[in-house]
Amino acid sequence: MSGAGRTELTELDGTGVAVTIVAGRWHEAITDGLIAGARRVLEASGAGVELVRVSGSFELPVVAKAALEAGADAVVALGVIVRGGTPHFDFVADAATSGLTRVALETGKPVGFGVLTLDDEQQGLDRAGLPGSREDKGAEAAHAALETAIILRGLRARGDARR
């Protein structure tokens, strides 16, 4: 696991930005840590926050798309996929990653990627923002989604002003 190159999370003004956290239910302790980190960043920024729970990481893209189409300015997708002894890991990880990328491009709205792909549960505990964790991937995903929503809002406002 490497956090090398990671930038510090800056304070953001999320006033007026609606963000939906879409989180899977698998590996509850890890997922709950990711959710807490995402909520902390979003609430500190003043963004509006809604939480939607889904069965697992495979379901994240379709629900993320529905949330964005229903008016969310950004989504933070959180999930945990642990490698097992079958190719199931590869299929779910690829479907979640490709699906969330497609959702962002199709809607033109940001999707913060907080889907952990792990060899074992300890790696997730190390990244979940829990006491003793070395990283807080939920906070990082929320920050990325919020920052991108703010950037897009500014770019679109400039485009509207030029017309």
Chimera marker file (.cmm) of the C-alpha trace (Angstrom):
<marker_set name="trace">
<marker id="1" x="0.000" y="0.000" z="0.000" r="1" g="1" b="0" radius="0.5"/>
<marker id="2" x="1.352" y="3.380" z="-0.932" r="1" g="1" b="0" radius="0.5"/>
<marker id="3" x="0.121" y="6.811" z="0.001" r="1" g="1" b="0" radius="0.5"/>
<marker id="4" x="3.221" y="8.363" z="-1.572" r="1" g="1" b="0" radius="0.5"/>
<marker id="5" x="2.431" y="11.394" z="-3.689" r="1" g="1" b="0" radius="0.5"/>
<marker id="6" x="-0.885" y="12.041" z="-1.974" r="1" g="1" b="0" radius="0.5"/>
<marker id="7" x="-1.700" y="15.728" z="-1.525" r="1" g="1" b="0" radius="0.5"/>
<marker id="8" x="-3.137" y="17.220" z="1.628" r="1" g="1" b="0" radius="0.5"/>
<marker id="9" x="-6.875" y="17.769" z="1.631" r="1" g="1" b="0" radius="0.5"/>
<marker id="10" x="-7.615" y="21.480" z="1.488" r="1" g="1" b="0" radius="0.5"/>
<marker id="11" x="-10.677" y="23.173" z="2.940" r="1" g="1" b="0" radius="0.5"/>
<marker id="12" x="-13.433" y="23.531" z="0.389" r="1" g="1" b="0" radius="0.5"/>
<marker id="13" x="-16.590" y="25.655" z="0.347" r="1" g="1" b="0" radius="0.5"/>
<marker id="14" x="-19.325" y="23.239" z="-0.644" r="1" g="1" b="0" radius="0.5"/>
<marker id="15" x="-22.197" y="25.604" z="0.086" r="1" g="1" b="0" radius="0.5"/>
<marker id="16" x="-25.024" y="24.808" z="-2.303" r="1" g="1" b="0" radius="0.5"/>
<marker id="17" x="-23.458" y="21.563" z="-3.553" r="1" g="1" b="0" radius="0.5"/>
<marker id="18" x="-25.629" y="18.447" z="-3.155" r="1" g="1" b="0" radius="0.5"/>
<marker id="19" x="-23.620" y="15.239" z="-2.749" r="1" g="1" b="0" radius="0.5"/>
<marker id="20" x="-24.942" y="11.705" z="-2.490" r="1" g="1" b="0" radius="0.5"/>
<marker id="21" x="-22.787" y="9.064" z="-0.863" r="1" g="1" b="0" radius="0.5"/>
<marker id="22" x="-23.575" y="5.665" z="-2.383" r="1" g="1" b="0" radius="0.5"/>
<marker id="23" x="-22.057" y="2.880" z="-0.296" r="1" g="1" b="0" radius="0.5"/>
<marker id="24" x="-22.088" y="-0.886" z="-0.426" r="1" g="1" b="0" radius="0.5"/>
<marker id="25" x="-22.919" y="-3.005" z="2.602" r="1" g="1" b="0" radius="0.5"/>
<marker id="26" x="-20.117" y="-5.594" z="2.337" r="1" g="1" b="0" radius="0.5"/>
<marker id="27" x="-17.361" y="-5.450" z="4.981" r="1" g="1" b="0" radius="0.5"/>
<marker id="28" x="-19.357" y="-3.176" z="7.259" r="1" g="1" b="0" radius="0.5"/>
<marker id="29" x="-16.566" y="-2.015" z="9.574" r="1" g="1" b="0" radius="0.5"/>
<marker id="30" x="-14.471" y="-0.817" z="6.631" r="1" g="1" b="0" radius="0.5"/>
<marker id="31" x="-17.416" y="0.694" z="4.765" r="1" g="1" b="0" radius="0.5"/>
<marker id="32" x="-18.654" y="2.513" z="7.870" r="1" g="1" b="0" radius="0.5"/>
<marker id="33" x="-15.183" y="4.047" z="8.252" r="1" g="1" b="0" radius="0.5"/>
<marker id="34" x="-15.228" y="5.180" z="4.628" r="1" g="1" b="0" radius="0.5"/>
<marker id="35" x="-18.673" y="6.726" z="5.086" r="1" g="1" b="0" radius="0.5"/>
<marker id="36" x="-17.576" y="8.561" z="8.237" r="1" g="1" b="0" radius="0.5"/>
<marker id="37" x="-14.569" y="10.052" z="6.448" r="1" g="1" b="0" radius="0.5"/>
<marker id="38" x="-16.667" y="11.144" z="3.476" r="1" g="1" b="0" radius="0.5"/>
<marker id="39" x="-19.330" y="12.687" z="5.720" r="1" g="1" b="0" radius="0.5"/>
<marker id="40" x="-16.712" y="14.548" z="7.736" r="1" g="1" b="0" radius="0.5"/>
<marker id="41" x="-15.260" y="16.248" z="4.635" r="1" g="1" b="0" radius="0.5"/>
<marker id="42" x="-18.619" y="17.040" z="3.078" r="1" g="1" b="0" radius="0.5"/>
<marker id="43" x="-20.276" y="18.353" z="6.237" r="1" g="1" b="0" radius="0.5"/>
<marker id="44" x="-17.241" y="20.507" z="7.092" r="1" g="1" b="0" radius="0.5"/>
<marker id="45" x="-17.523" y="22.101" z="3.641" r="1" g="1" b="0" radius="0.5"/>
<marker id="46" x="-21.200" y="22.963" z="4.061" r="1" g="1" b="0" radius="0.5"/>
<marker id="47" x="-22.304" y="20.649" z="1.243" r="1" g="1" b="0" radius="0.5"/>
<marker id="48" x="-25.656" y="18.902" z="1.444" r="1" g="1" b="0" radius="0.5"/>
<marker id="49" x="-25.183" y="15.188" z="2.103" r="1" g="1" b="0" radius="0.5"/>
<marker id="50" x="-27.435" y="12.200" z="1.486" r="1" g="1" b="0" radius="0.5"/>
<marker id="51" x="-26.486" y="8.562" z="2.117" r="1" g="1" b="0" radius="0.5"/>
<marker id="52" x="-27.832" y="5.674" z="0.045" r="1" g="1" b="0" radius="0.5"/>
<marker id="53" x="-26.797" y="2.097" z="0.866" r="1" g="1" b="0" radius="0.5"/>
<marker id="54" x="-26.682" y="-0.613" z="-1.803" r="1" g="1" b="0" radius="0.5"/>
<marker id="55" x="-26.010" y="-4.343" z="-1.713" r="1" g="1" b="0" radius="0.5"/>
<marker id="56" x="-22.446" y="-4.235" z="-2.974" r="1" g="1" b="0" radius="0.5"/>
<marker id="57" x="-19.942" y="-2.593" z="-5.287" r="1" g="1" b="0" radius="0.5"/>
<marker id="58" x="-21.527" y="-4.030" z="-8.429" r="1" g="1" b="0" radius="0.5"/>
<marker id="59" x="-24.648" y="-1.934" z="-7.739" r="1" g="1" b="0" radius="0.5"/>
<marker id="60" x="-22.773" y="1.357" z="-7.253" r="1" g="1" b="0" radius="0.5"/>
<marker id="61" x="-22.848" y="2.588" z="-10.889" r="1" g="1" b="0" radius="0.5"/>
<marker id="62" x="-26.589" y="2.301" z="-11.506" r="1" g="1" b="0" radius="0.5"/>
<marker id="63" x="-27.496" y="3.950" z="-8.205" r="1" g="1" b="0" radius="0.5"/>
<marker id="64" x="-24.837" y="6.640" z="-8.659" r="1" g="1" b="0" radius="0.5"/>
<marker id="65" x="-26.320" y="7.462" z="-12.070" r="1" g="1" b="0" radius="0.5"/>
<marker id="66" x="-29.844" y="7.625" z="-10.640" r="1" g="1" b="0" radius="0.5"/>
<marker id="67" x="-28.677" y="9.976" z="-7.852" r="1" g="1" b="0" radius="0.5"/>
<marker id="68" x="-26.989" y="12.299" z="-10.346" r="1" g="1" b="0" radius="0.5"/>
<marker id="69" x="-29.998" y="12.267" z="-12.654" r="1" g="1" b="0" radius="0.5"/>
<marker id="70" x="-32.228" y="13.052" z="-9.662" r="1" g="1" b="0" radius="0.5"/>
<marker id="71" x="-30.298" y="16.260" z="-8.985" r="1" g="1" b="0" radius="0.5"/>
<marker id="72" x="-27.164" y="15.448" z="-7.012" r="1" g="1" b="0" radius="0.5"/>
<marker id="73" x="-24.210" y="17.584" z="-8.094" r="1" g="1" b="0" radius="0.5"/>
<marker id="74" x="-21.746" y="14.812" z="-7.240" r="1" g="1" b="0" radius="0.5"/>
<marker id="75" x="-21.618" y="11.259" z="-5.941" r="1" g="1" b="0" radius="0.5"/>
<marker id="76" x="-19.107" y="9.611" z="-3.641" r="1" g="1" b="0" radius="0.5"/>
<marker id="77" x="-19.051" y="5.884" z="-4.419" r="1" g="1" b="0" radius="0.5"/>
<marker id="78" x="-17.757" y="3.733" z="-1.565" r="1" g="1" b="0" radius="0.5"/>
<marker id="79" x="-17.272" y="-0.007" z="-1.630" r="1" g="1" b="0" radius="0.5"/>
<marker id="80" x="-15.022" y="-2.844" z="-0.572" r="1" g="1" b="0" radius="0.5"/>
<marker id="81" x="-13.983" y="-5.716" z="-2.820" r="1" g="1" b="0" radius="0.5"/>
<marker id="82" x="-11.689" y="-8.339" z="-1.295" r="1" g="1" b="0" radius="0.5"/>
<marker id="83" x="-9.816" y="-10.761" z="-3.543" r="1" g="1" b="0" radius="0.5"/>
<marker id="84" x="-10.847" y="-14.362" z="-3.147" r="1" g="1" b="0" radius="0.5"/>
<marker id="85" x="-9.894" y="-17.604" z="-4.822" r="1" g="1" b="0" radius="0.5"/>
<marker id="86" x="-12.069" y="-17.082" z="-7.913" r="1" g="1" b="0" radius="0.5"/>
<marker id="87" x="-12.154" y="-14.536" z="-10.756" r="1" g="1" b="0" radius="0.5"/>
<marker id="88" x="-15.234" y="-12.917" z="-9.155" r="1" g="1" b="0" radius="0.5"/>
<marker id="89" x="-13.001" y="-10.162" z="-7.717" r="1" g="1" b="0" radius="0.5"/>
<marker id="90" x="-11.764" y="-9.162" z="-11.168" r="1" g="1" b="0" radius="0.5"/>
<marker id="91" x="-15.257" y="-9.027" z="-12.651" r="1" g="1" b="0" radius="0.5"/>
<marker id="92" x="-16.759" y="-6.953" z="-9.836" r="1" g="1" b="0" radius="0.5"/>
<marker id="93" x="-13.777" y="-4.587" z="-9.597" r="1" g="1" b="0" radius="0.5"/>
<marker id="94" x="-13.814" y="-3.990" z="-13.361" r="1" g="1" b="0" radius="0.5"/>
<marker id="95" x="-17.604" y="-3.530" z="-13.485" r="1" g="1" b="0" radius="0.5"/>
<marker id="96" x="-17.583" y="-1.032" z="-10.624" r="1" g="1" b="0" radius="0.5"/>
<marker id="97" x="-14.622" y="0.935" z="-11.989" r="1" g="1" b="0" radius="0.5"/>
<marker id="98" x="-15.783" y="1.010" z="-15.609" r="1" g="1" b="0" radius="0.5"/>
<marker id="99" x="-19.393" y="1.645" z="-14.625" r="1" g="1" b="0" radius="0.5"/>
<marker id="100" x="-18.578" y="4.586" z="-12.352" r="1" g="1" b="0" radius="0.5"/>
<marker id="101" x="-16.305" y="6.111" z="-14.991" r="1" g="1" b="0" radius="0.5"/>
<marker id="102" x="-19.073" y="5.809" z="-17.564" r="1" g="1" b="0" radius="0.5"/>
<marker id="103" x="-21.596" y="7.398" z="-15.179" r="1" g="1" b="0" radius="0.5"/>
<marker id="104" x="-19.346" y="10.432" z="-14.651" r="1" g="1" b="0" radius="0.5"/>
<marker id="105" x="-18.773" y="10.895" z="-18.372" r="1" g="1" b="0" radius="0.5"/>
<marker id="106" x="-22.427" y="10.342" z="-19.357" r="1" g="1" b="0" radius="0.5"/>
<marker id="107" x="-23.823" y="12.722" z="-16.724" r="1" g="1" b="0" radius="0.5"/>
<marker id="108" x="-21.010" y="15.280" z="-16.824" r="1" g="1" b="0" radius="0.5"/>
<marker id="109" x="-20.943" y="15.167" z="-13.029" r="1" g="1" b="0" radius="0.5"/>
<marker id="110" x="-18.184" y="13.932" z="-10.721" r="1" g="1" b="0" radius="0.5"/>
<marker id="111" x="-18.070" y="10.545" z="-9.073" r="1" g="1" b="0" radius="0.5"/>
<marker id="112" x="-15.577" y="10.294" z="-6.227" r="1" g="1" b="0" radius="0.5"/>
<marker id="113" x="-14.011" y="6.844" z="-6.414" r="1" g="1" b="0" radius="0.5"/>
<marker id="114" x="-13.767" y="5.260" z="-2.990" r="1" g="1" b="0" radius="0.5"/>
<marker id="115" x="-13.973" y="1.609" z="-3.991" r="1" g="1" b="0" radius="0.5"/>
<marker id="116" x="-11.215" y="-0.314" z="-2.234" r="1" g="1" b="0" radius="0.5"/>
<marker id="117" x="-9.834" y="-3.321" z="-4.088" r="1" g="1" b="0" radius="0.5"/>
<marker id="118" x="-8.002" y="-5.390" z="-1.525" r="1" g="1" b="0" radius="0.5"/>
<marker id="119" x="-6.018" y="-8.571" z="-1.136" r="1" g="1" b="0" radius="0.5"/>
<marker id="120" x="-7.260" y="-8.912" z="2.457" r="1" g="1" b="0" radius="0.5"/>
<marker id="121" x="-9.438" y="-7.121" z="4.996" r="1" g="1" b="0" radius="0.5"/>
<marker id="122" x="-6.445" y="-5.659" z="6.860" r="1" g="1" b="0" radius="0.5"/>
<marker id="123" x="-5.608" y="-3.520" z="3.841" r="1" g="1" b="0" radius="0.5"/>
<marker id="124" x="-9.123" y="-2.089" z="4.065" r="1" g="1" b="0" radius="0.5"/>
<marker id="125" x="-8.822" y="-1.380" z="7.772" r="1" g="1" b="0" radius="0.5"/>
<marker id="126" x="-5.557" y="0.448" z="7.028" r="1" g="1" b="0" radius="0.5"/>
<marker id="127" x="-7.330" y="2.673" z="4.452" r="1" g="1" b="0" radius="0.5"/>
<marker id="128" x="-10.740" y="3.205" z="6.072" r="1" g="1" b="0" radius="0.5"/>
<marker id="129" x="-9.967" y="6.226" z="8.239" r="1" g="1" b="0" radius="0.5"/>
<marker id="130" x="-10.536" y="4.253" z="11.424" r="1" g="1" b="0" radius="0.5"/>
<marker id="131" x="-8.462" y="4.774" z="14.588" r="1" g="1" b="0" radius="0.5"/>
<marker id="132" x="-5.049" y="3.371" z="13.671" r="1" g="1" b="0" radius="0.5"/>
<marker id="133" x="-5.648" y="3.591" z="9.890" r="1" g="1" b="0" radius="0.5"/>
<marker id="134" x="-2.863" y="5.061" z="7.795" r="1" g="1" b="0" radius="0.5"/>
<marker id="135" x="-5.215" y="6.500" z="5.168" r="1" g="1" b="0" radius="0.5"/>
<marker id="136" x="-8.773" y="7.822" z="4.900" r="1" g="1" b="0" radius="0.5"/>
<marker id="137" x="-9.969" y="6.877" z="1.428" r="1" g="1" b="0" radius="0.5"/>
<marker id="138" x="-13.563" y="7.923" z="2.171" r="1" g="1" b="0" radius="0.5"/>
<marker id="139" x="-12.403" y="11.458" z="2.955" r="1" g="1" b="0" radius="0.5"/>
<marker id="140" x="-10.165" y="11.495" z="-0.132" r="1" g="1" b="0" radius="0.5"/>
<marker id="141" x="-12.988" y="10.342" z="-2.435" r="1" g="1" b="0" radius="0.5"/>
<marker id="142" x="-15.378" y="12.925" z="-0.986" r="1" g="1" b="0" radius="0.5"/>
<marker id="143" x="-12.808" y="15.696" z="-1.351" r="1" g="1" b="0" radius="0.5"/>
<marker id="144" x="-12.134" y="14.735" z="-4.988" r="1" g="1" b="0" radius="0.5"/>
<marker id="145" x="-15.845" y="14.663" z="-5.866" r="1" g="1" b="0" radius="0.5"/>
<marker id="146" x="-16.570" y="17.960" z="-4.128" r="1" g="1" b="0" radius="0.5"/>
<marker id="147" x="-13.540" y="19.741" z="-5.564" r="1" g="1" b="0" radius="0.5"/>
<marker id="148" x="-14.453" y="18.546" z="-9.058" r="1" g="1" b="0" radius="0.5"/>
<marker id="149" x="-18.073" y="19.687" z="-8.631" r="1" g="1" b="0" radius="0.5"/>
<marker id="150" x="-16.832" y="23.142" z="-7.610" r="1" g="1" b="0" radius="0.5"/>
<marker id="151" x="-14.427" y="23.296" z="-10.575" r="1" g="1" b="0" radius="0.5"/>
<marker id="152" x="-17.161" y="22.232" z="-13.008" r="1" g="1" b="0" radius="0.5"/>
<marker id="153" x="-19.574" y="24.788" z="-11.570" r="1" g="1" b="0" radius="0.5"/>
<marker id="154" x="-16.984" y="27.531" z="-12.152" r="1" g="1" b="0" radius="0.5"/>
<marker id="155" x="-16.185" y="26.386" z="-15.692" r="1" g="1" b="0" radius="0.5"/>
<marker id="156" x="-19.863" y="26.213" z="-16.604" r="1" g="1" b="0" radius="0.5"/>
<marker id="157" x="-20.520" y="29.659" z="-15.128" r="1" g="1" b="0" radius="0.5"/>
<marker id="158" x="-17.706" y="31.101" z="-17.239" r="1" g="1" b="0" radius="0.5"/>
<marker id="159" x="-19.137" y="29.397" z="-20.307" r="1" g="1" b="0" radius="0.5"/>
<marker id="160" x="-22.588" y="30.819" z="-19.584" r="1" g="1" b="0" radius="0.5"/>
<marker id="161" x="-21.109" y="34.312" z="-19.091" r="1" g="1" b="0" radius="0.5"/>
<marker id="162" x="-19.409" y="34.151" z="-22.506" r="1" g="1" b="0" radius="0.5"/>
<marker id="163" x="-22.680" y="33.453" z="-24.298" r="1" g="1" b="0" radius="0.5"/>
<link id1="1" id2="2" r="1" g="1" b="0" radius="0.2"/>
<link id1="2" id2="3" r="1" g="1" b="0" radius="0.2"/>
<link id1="3" id2="4" r="1" g="1" b="0" radius="0.2"/>
<link id1="4" id2="5" r="1" g="1" b="0" radius="0.2"/>
<link id1="5" id2="6" r="1" g="1" b="0" radius="0.2"/>
<link id1="6" id2="7" r="1" g="1" b="0" radius="0.2"/>
<link id1="7" id2="8" r="1" g="1" b="0" radius="0.2"/>
<link id1="8" id2="9" r="1" g="1" b="0" radius="0.2"/>
<link id1="9" id2="10" r="1" g="1" b="0" radius="0.2"/>
<link id1="10" id2="11" r="1" g="1" b="0" radius="0.2"/>
<link id1="11" id2="12" r="1" g="1" b="0" radius="0.2"/>
<link id1="12" id2="13" r="1" g="1" b="0" radius="0.2"/>
<link id1="13" id2="14" r="1" g="1" b="0" radius="0.2"/>
<link id1="14" id2="15" r="1" g="1" b="0" radius="0.2"/>
<link id1="15" id2="16" r="1" g="1" b="0" radius="0.2"/>
<link id1="16" id2="17" r="1" g="1" b="0" radius="0.2"/>
<link id1="17" id2="18" r="1" g="1" b="0" radius="0.2"/>
<link id1="18" id2="19" r="1" g="1" b="0" radius="0.2"/>
<link id1="19" id2="20" r="1" g="1" b="0" radius="0.2"/>
<link id1="20" id2="21" r="1" g="1" b="0" radius="0.2"/>
<link id1="21" id2="22" r="1" g="1" b="0" radius="0.2"/>
<link id1="22" id2="23" r="1" g="1" b="0" radius="0.2"/>
<link id1="23" id2="24" r="1" g="1" b="0" radius="0.2"/>
<link id1="24" id2="25" r="1" g="1" b="0" radius="0.2"/>
<link id1="25" id2="26" r="1" g="1" b="0" radius="0.2"/>
<link id1="26" id2="27" r="1" g="1" b="0" radius="0.2"/>
<link id1="27" id2="28" r="1" g="1" b="0" radius="0.2"/>
<link id1="28" id2="29" r="1" g="1" b="0" radius="0.2"/>
<link id1="29" id2="30" r="1" g="1" b="0" radius="0.2"/>
<link id1="30" id2="31" r="1" g="1" b="0" radius="0.2"/>
<link id1="31" id2="32" r="1" g="1" b="0" radius="0.2"/>
<link id1="32" id2="33" r="1" g="1" b="0" radius="0.2"/>
<link id1="33" id2="34" r="1" g="1" b="0" radius="0.2"/>
<link id1="34" id2="35" r="1" g="1" b="0" radius="0.2"/>
<link id1="35" id2="36" r="1" g="1" b="0" radius="0.2"/>
<link id1="36" id2="37" r="1" g="1" b="0" radius="0.2"/>
<link id1="37" id2="38" r="1" g="1" b="0" radius="0.2"/>
<link id1="38" id2="39" r="1" g="1" b="0" radius="0.2"/>
<link id1="39" id2="40" r="1" g="1" b="0" radius="0.2"/>
<link id1="40" id2="41" r="1" g="1" b="0" radius="0.2"/>
<link id1="41" id2="42" r="1" g="1" b="0" radius="0.2"/>
<link id1="42" id2="43" r="1" g="1" b="0" radius="0.2"/>
<link id1="43" id2="44" r="1" g="1" b="0" radius="0.2"/>
<link id1="44" id2="45" r="1" g="1" b="0" radius="0.2"/>
<link id1="45" id2="46" r="1" g="1" b="0" radius="0.2"/>
<link id1="46" id2="47" r="1" g="1" b="0" radius="0.2"/>
<link id1="47" id2="48" r="1" g="1" b="0" radius="0.2"/>
<link id1="48" id2="49" r="1" g="1" b="0" radius="0.2"/>
<link id1="49" id2="50" r="1" g="1" b="0" radius="0.2"/>
<link id1="50" id2="51" r="1" g="1" b="0" radius="0.2"/>
<link id1="51" id2="52" r="1" g="1" b="0" radius="0.2"/>
<link id1="52" id2="53" r="1" g="1" b="0" radius="0.2"/>
<link id1="53" id2="54" r="1" g="1" b="0" radius="0.2"/>
<link id1="54" id2="55" r="1" g="1" b="0" radius="0.2"/>
<link id1="55" id2="56" r="1" g="1" b="0" radius="0.2"/>
<link id1="56" id2="57" r="1" g="1" b="0" radius="0.2"/>
<link id1="57" id2="58" r="1" g="1" b="0" radius="0.2"/>
<link id1="58" id2="59" r="1" g="1" b="0" radius="0.2"/>
<link id1="59" id2="60" r="1" g="1" b="0" radius="0.2"/>
<link id1="60" id2="61" r="1" g="1" b="0" radius="0.2"/>
<link id1="61" id2="62" r="1" g="1" b="0" radius="0.2"/>
<link id1="62" id2="63" r="1" g="1" b="0" radius="0.2"/>
<link id1="63" id2="64" r="1" g="1" b="0" radius="0.2"/>
<link id1="64" id2="65" r="1" g="1" b="0" radius="0.2"/>
<link id1="65" id2="66" r="1" g="1" b="0" radius="0.2"/>
<link id1="66" id2="67" r="1" g="1" b="0" radius="0.2"/>
<link id1="67" id2="68" r="1" g="1" b="0" radius="0.2"/>
<link id1="68" id2="69" r="1" g="1" b="0" radius="0.2"/>
<link id1="69" id2="70" r="1" g="1" b="0" radius="0.2"/>
<link id1="70" id2="71" r="1" g="1" b="0" radius="0.2"/>
<link id1="71" id2="72" r="1" g="1" b="0" radius="0.2"/>
<link id1="72" id2="73" r="1" g="1" b="0" radius="0.2"/>
<link id1="73" id2="74" r="1" g="1" b="0" radius="0.2"/>
<link id1="74" id2="75" r="1" g="1" b="0" radius="0.2"/>
<link id1="75" id2="76" r="1" g="1" b="0" radius="0.2"/>
<link id1="76" id2="77" r="1" g="1" b="0" radius="0.2"/>
<link id1="77" id2="78" r="1" g="1" b="0" radius="0.2"/>
<link id1="78" id2="79" r="1" g="1" b="0" radius="0.2"/>
<link id1="79" id2="80" r="1" g="1" b="0" radius="0.2"/>
<link id1="80" id2="81" r="1" g="1" b="0" radius="0.2"/>
<link id1="81" id2="82" r="1" g="1" b="0" radius="0.2"/>
<link id1="82" id2="83" r="1" g="1" b="0" radius="0.2"/>
<link id1="83" id2="84" r="1" g="1" b="0" radius="0.2"/>
<link id1="84" id2="85" r="1" g="1" b="0" radius="0.2"/>
<link id1="85" id2="86" r="1" g="1" b="0" radius="0.2"/>
<link id1="86" id2="87" r="1" g="1" b="0" radius="0.2"/>
<link id1="87" id2="88" r="1" g="1" b="0" radius="0.2"/>
<link id1="88" id2="89" r="1" g="1" b="0" radius="0.2"/>
<link id1="89" id2="90" r="1" g="1" b="0" radius="0.2"/>
<link id1="90" id2="91" r="1" g="1" b="0" radius="0.2"/>
<link id1="91" id2="92" r="1" g="1" b="0" radius="0.2"/>
<link id1="92" id2="93" r="1" g="1" b="0" radius="0.2"/>
<link id1="93" id2="94" r="1" g="1" b="0" radius="0.2"/>
<link id1="94" id2="95" r="1" g="1" b="0" radius="0.2"/>
<link id1="95" id2="96" r="1" g="1" b="0" radius="0.2"/>
<link id1="96" id2="97" r="1" g="1" b="0" radius="0.2"/>
<link id1="97" id2="98" r="1" g="1" b="0" radius="0.2"/>
<link id1="98" id2="99" r="1" g="1" b="0" radius="0.2"/>
<link id1="99" id2="100" r="1" g="1" b="0" radius="0.2"/>
<link id1="100" id2="101" r="1" g="1" b="0" radius="0.2"/>
<link id1="101" id2="102" r="1" g="1" b="0" radius="0.2"/>
<link id1="102" id2="103" r="1" g="1" b="0" radius="0.2"/>
<link id1="103" id2="104" r="1" g="1" b="0" radius="0.2"/>
<link id1="104" id2="105" r="1" g="1" b="0" radius="0.2"/>
<link id1="105" id2="106" r="1" g="1" b="0" radius="0.2"/>
<link id1="106" id2="107" r="1" g="1" b="0" radius="0.2"/>
<link id1="107" id2="108" r="1" g="1" b="0" radius="0.2"/>
<link id1="108" id2="109" r="1" g="1" b="0" radius="0.2"/>
<link id1="109" id2="110" r="1" g="1" b="0" radius="0.2"/>
<link id1="110" id2="111" r="1" g="1" b="0" radius="0.2"/>
<link id1="111" id2="112" r="1" g="1" b="0" radius="0.2"/>
<link id1="112" id2="113" r="1" g="1" b="0" radius="0.2"/>
<link id1="113" id2="114" r="1" g="1" b="0" radius="0.2"/>
<link id1="114" id2="115" r="1" g="1" b="0" radius="0.2"/>
<link id1="115" id2="116" r="1" g="1" b="0" radius="0.2"/>
<link id1="116" id2="117" r="1" g="1" b="0" radius="0.2"/>
<link id1="117" id2="118" r="1" g="1" b="0" radius="0.2"/>
<link id1="118" id2="119" r="1" g="1" b="0" radius="0.2"/>
<link id1="119" id2="120" r="1" g="1" b="0" radius="0.2"/>
<link id1="120" id2="121" r="1" g="1" b="0" radius="0.2"/>
<link id1="121" id2="122" r="1" g="1" b="0" radius="0.2"/>
<link id1="122" id2="123" r="1" g="1" b="0" radius="0.2"/>
<link id1="123" id2="124" r="1" g="1" b="0" radius="0.2"/>
<link id1="124" id2="125" r="1" g="1" b="0" radius="0.2"/>
<link id1="125" id2="126" r="1" g="1" b="0" radius="0.2"/>
<link id1="126" id2="127" r="1" g="1" b="0" radius="0.2"/>
<link id1="127" id2="128" r="1" g="1" b="0" radius="0.2"/>
<link id1="128" id2="129" r="1" g="1" b="0" radius="0.2"/>
<link id1="129" id2="130" r="1" g="1" b="0" radius="0.2"/>
<link id1="130" id2="131" r="1" g="1" b="0" radius="0.2"/>
<link id1="131" id2="132" r="1" g="1" b="0" radius="0.2"/>
<link id1="132" id2="133" r="1" g="1" b="0" radius="0.2"/>
<link id1="133" id2="134" r="1" g="1" b="0" radius="0.2"/>
<link id1="134" id2="135" r="1" g="1" b="0" radius="0.2"/>
<link id1="135" id2="136" r="1" g="1" b="0" radius="0.2"/>
<link id1="136" id2="137" r="1" g="1" b="0" radius="0.2"/>
<link id1="137" id2="138" r="1" g="1" b="0" radius="0.2"/>
<link id1="138" id2="139" r="1" g="1" b="0" radius="0.2"/>
<link id1="139" id2="140" r="1" g="1" b="0" radius="0.2"/>
<link id1="140" id2="141" r="1" g="1" b="0" radius="0.2"/>
<link id1="141" id2="142" r="1" g="1" b="0" radius="0.2"/>
<link id1="142" id2="143" r="1" g="1" b="0" radius="0.2"/>
<link id1="143" id2="144" r="1" g="1" b="0" radius="0.2"/>
<link id1="144" id2="145" r="1" g="1" b="0" radius="0.2"/>
<link id1="145" id2="146" r="1" g="1" b="0" radius="0.2"/>
<link id1="146" id2="147" r="1" g="1" b="0" radius="0.2"/>
<link id1="147" id2="148" r="1" g="1" b="0" radius="0.2"/>
<link id1="148" id2="149" r="1" g="1" b="0" radius="0.2"/>
<link id1="149" id2="150" r="1" g="1" b="0" radius="0.2"/>
<link id1="150" id2="151" r="1" g="1" b="0" radius="0.2"/>
<link id1="151" id2="152" r="1" g="1" b="0" radius="0.2"/>
<link id1="152" id2="153" r="1" g="1" b="0" radius="0.2"/>
<link id1="153" id2="154" r="1" g="1" b="0" radius="0.2"/>
<link id1="154" id2="155" r="1" g="1" b="0" radius="0.2"/>
<link id1="155" id2="156" r="1" g="1" b="0" radius="0.2"/>
<link id1="156" id2="157" r="1" g="1" b="0" radius="0.2"/>
<link id1="157" id2="158" r="1" g="1" b="0" radius="0.2"/>
<link id1="158" id2="159" r="1" g="1" b="0" radius="0.2"/>
<link id1="159" id2="160" r="1" g="1" b="0" radius="0.2"/>
<link id1="160" id2="161" r="1" g="1" b="0" radius="0.2"/>
<link id1="161" id2="162" r="1" g="1" b="0" radius="0.2"/>
<link id1="162" id2="163" r="1" g="1" b="0" radius="0.2"/>
</marker_set>
